[in-house]
Amino acid sequence: MVAHSHPTGQISIAVSDGRAVLRFSGVLSAATALLLEEKLCDPILQETGEWVMDMTDLFRMDLTCAFALRRAMTRRPATASVRILHARRAVERTLRHVGATSLGTGFRSARVHRAPAESPAQSSAM
């Protein structure tokens, strides 16, 4: 059995025109919870009207980090929007478990819907 190793979790933040794009990557575990809390409590983030959380490259998030994310989301003004994009199934489940997905105004999963594979008969007909 091959063990898959994922990098330690990271978060990058870009703020422009009242919108913050937060990109999560790797594995967010208890070891990265303090870093996550510090970044999410940045006063610049609190002044933005919209958070877009791109979780495309996030493989896993433990409950400690999910609760930290939820706490940061609840500190935002009621008029601010939060969108969670491209969360993998395991991350989505963790976020739902702590109630974070109900706080966001938009939630788009990372599940990819693929078209059915072409049958050999169809490909030889062309």
C-alpha positions, 0 to 999 in steps of 0.5 A: 500500500502506498501512503500519500503524503500531502504538504502542511496546510497553507492559506494565501490571501489576496485582497482587492476592491473589498473582496478577499480571496483565500486559497487553502492548500495541503492539510490543515491540522491542529498544528496549523490552527494557530496560523489559520486563526491569525490570518483570519483575524487580520483587520484587513480581512474584517474590512472586506465585504466578501470572502471567497474561499478557494479550497481546490488544493485543500486535501483535508481539514480537521475539526480544530481548523474547521471550528477556527474557520467558523469562528472567523466567519461568525465575526463578520458583519451580517451583510458580508458574504462568504463563498466556499468553492471547490471543497473536496468531499472530506473537507465539505463533510468537516465544514458541514459538521461544524456548521460552517457551510450554513454561514456561507452565501454560496457553496460549490463542491469540487465534485467533477461530473465527467461525460461518459466515456466514448465506446469503441464502436462510436470512435471507430465510426468516425 
